[in-house]
Amino acid sequence: MKSILVVALAISAFSMSSIYAVESEYDSDGRPWFVKYFKTGRVKEITGLKIPPGWRWSKNSHFLDIHPVLEELPVDFDLRTLHPTGKLQPIKRQRCGDCWAHSVLAVLETNWALKYPTQPLEIYAQQEFISTCPKTGGGCNGGYFDAFDYVSGKTGPGAPMEEDLPYKGYTTSCNHQVTKKPRAASWTYVGARENLRGPSIQQMKQALVSYGSLSVTVHAFSWEGSEIYKNCYAGSINHMVNIEGWHDFATQAEKDKYGADGYWIMRNSWGESFGDRGYAKVVYADRSGRKCNNLGSVAAVAVVN
């Protein structure tokens, strides 16, 4: 029975991945599709982070100043390995400035899969977020973590399923009649409100163990292959992605080589040609101790229904 279940879940995940295989992942020169946006200075077209003024001090912003538990955290942690199939929902590919919608819904999809591992994977509709329905976000013109409110029943009805509202990648009117459900029971930022540097590495690790996938900000970068990304930049945050695991280096030689104690397992929304089939290994910090590409300068977690 268990083997049948695993096969069924795997088939479900494979069939849903075809939704996003609309355009080629590579251009005529064999380069991943996103490379041209970096070369032509059009990165904001495939990012979409839009930071609201005063968000940190808003009474609607809640913070979880989480502290690591007494027992040691594992040296390796990967949410994908916690699911019976060994993988989670398929990697998606955004087509406009809606990274925020992809990141927020990826948290809910991942955490739902881990909470209900014997159920088929649920894939939610980003198109709901970039239609004119929500009061949060700005369609393809950008959004932020407060999009969690729309799917937690606070300011909106929730998210429909992807199959009921397929992804188009451009802003549409709010005239669709689909079933929408609040997908999050609650959500919160990770770290202390007063800490302008954001959560520590240990806090993010503990949040991953306790709450599941993290939605985080980052300075976007172009990356191919399965190597470890260590070319950190101190650029401003402009993109939202997810962290779904980590790996601590075991030897001093590794730490010296990469100038860090380990790396995050980052999930992007730029298709499978980004990094290692949609994921990237990003070192925790640069040699000055700053978060690599500001990954995790702001982080949030959610509890699913």
HELIX and SHEET records of a PDB file:
HELIX    1   1 LYS A    2  SER A   17  1                                  16    
HELIX    2   2 SER A   18  TYR A   20  5                                   3    
HELIX    3   3 VAL A   35  LYS A   39  1                                   5    
HELIX    4   4 VAL A   43  ILE A   46  5                                   4    
HELIX    5   5 TRP A   55  TRP A   57  5                                   3    
HELIX    6   6 LEU A   79  LEU A   82  5                                   4    
HELIX    7   7 CYS A   99  LYS A  115  1                                  17    
HELIX    8   8 GLN A  126  PHE A  129  1                                   4    
HELIX    9   9 ALA A  147  VAL A  151  1                                   5    
HELIX   10  10 ILE A  201  TYR A  211  1                                  11    
HELIX   11  11 GLN A  252  TYR A  258  1                                   7    
HELIX   12  12 CYS A  292  ASN A  294  5                                   3    
SHEET    1   A 6 PHE A  63  LEU A  64  0                                        
SHEET    2   A 6 ALA A 184  VAL A 190  1                                        
SHEET    3   A 6 ALA A 299  VAL A 304 -1                                        
SHEET    4   A 6 LEU A 214  VAL A 218 -1                                        
SHEET    5   A 6 HIS A 239  ASP A 248 -1                                        
SHEET    6   A 6 ASP A  76  ASP A  78 -1                                        
SHEET    1   B 8 PHE A  63  LEU A  64  0                                        
SHEET    2   B 8 ALA A 184  VAL A 190  1                                        
SHEET    3   B 8 ALA A 299  VAL A 304 -1                                        
SHEET    4   B 8 LEU A 214  VAL A 218 -1                                        
SHEET    5   B 8 HIS A 239  ASP A 248 -1                                        
SHEET    6   B 8 GLY A 262  ARG A 267 -1                                        
SHEET    7   B 8 TYR A 279  VAL A 283 -1                                        
SHEET    8   B 8 ILE A 228  TYR A 229  1                                        
END                                                                             
